[in-house]
Amino acid sequence: MSNYRMGIVSSLDAIGEAAWNDLVARQTDANPFLSYAFLSALHDTGCASADTGWRPQYLCLWQGKALHAALPLYAKSHSYGEYVFDWAWADAYSRHGLPYYPKLLAAIPFTPVSGNRLLARDDAARQALVAALGELQKNAGLSSTHVLFPTETEAQLLQQAGFMLRSGVQFHWENRGYADFSDFLSTLERKKSKNIRAERRKVAEAGVTFRQVEGTEATAADWGFFYRCYANTYAEHHSTPYLNPAFFERIGKTMPQHILLVLAERDGAPIAASLVVHDRHALYGRYWGALEQVPCLHFETAYYQPLEFCIRRGIPAFEGGAQGEHKLARGFLPRQTWSAHWIAEPAFADAIRHFLRRESSGMGAYIDELNEHAPFKMLTAV
């Protein structure tokens, strides 16, 4: 720590786009959600701000004027938009008359995508960043610190620093060099491939066609229709969207090379849309919505069309987002995710530690069971 100057930054403007993106580019598991364009869009449009319960408190280490390490950190006044659920922990604090909020949260807001969280130029800076986080959380007087969806290596480093680890599961698709979608289907069990063909046929027979619009070609009308679909999904669940039109307008201008819109149309009019983010490493499923109900339309718009894009572009993986066992039958396999948690109150820390041990054992068994039901054909040894 003596080699670095520590600071808490409430705005990425204080770091600067070039310095931030240079640090991100040095990471082994970076993705577009760590970019200055994505994070600043969340903050500047008010989606992740103090007013919405996401007060930026980025922890940074400098040597001179050079940024050597940083942690995307927030003081949170609730647990919405996180995808690692600690509502029961907050409730237990409340029932004992103790405040759980605000808490410290290191995460990409509203984005359950694993990747680097402990951004650093080298191992020494990363170790110093963990030490700085330890000092911060002890001096802040807050209930807890949570690091969501770090890499496994980062999770282990945090565990060594006294954090408790929690595991979860997502469903990811692997591109095994498929020539086309039919080639992918040929690797699945007959029943699974037959079901997928039937789902796609239902959509086609309903007269629905698709346009895959890359962000560089998307028009204002395309974005406007997508937002109608996105907002409608929340309305159908009697909820409020986390993201506003200004956010999507912003990323459409600042990171269009990472965006694909899939627009479903019938009789020349759009009826559904999905948005995915991609880089050369993976495609990340994000948002979907529809204004009309068509059987299997969700699977075609949010999964099969993006899978075709992956195959055509040679993108190695499709990360399907949080939860969803239905993805297993469509070629997505379980992948373990991580989060790390530090609890200030010793009695609560002990109770949560016991809970996480039980949960971890059950999660391991769950992943094993899912793998036993993988949809791919068994390979016969020659």
Salt bridges, closest charged atoms under 4 A:
ASP22 OD2 - ARG26 NE 3.15
ASP22 OD2 - ARG121 NH2 3.92
ASP44 OD2 - ARG250 NH2 2.86
GLU82 OE2 - LYS76 NZ 2.49
GLU82 OE1 - LYS103 NZ 3.06
ASP86 OD2 - LYS103 NZ 2.71
ASP91 OD2 - ARG95 NE 2.91
ASP123 OD1 - ARG126 NH1 3.36
GLU189 OE1 - LYS192 NZ 3.57
GLU199 OE2 - ARG330 NH2 2.54
GLU214 OE2 - ARG313 NH2 2.30
ASP222 OD1 - ARG211 NH2 3.24
GLU249 OE2 - LYS253 NZ 3.32
GLU265 OE2 - ARG211 NE 2.91
GLU292 OE1 - ARG266 NH2 2.32
GLU300 OE2 - ARG200 NH2 2.73
GLU308 OE2 - ARG200 NH2 3.03
GLU319 OE1 - HIS172 NE2 3.79
ASP350 OD1 - ARG353 NH1 3.92
ASP350 OD1 - HIS354 NE2 3.66
GLU359 OE1 - ARG166 NE 2.77
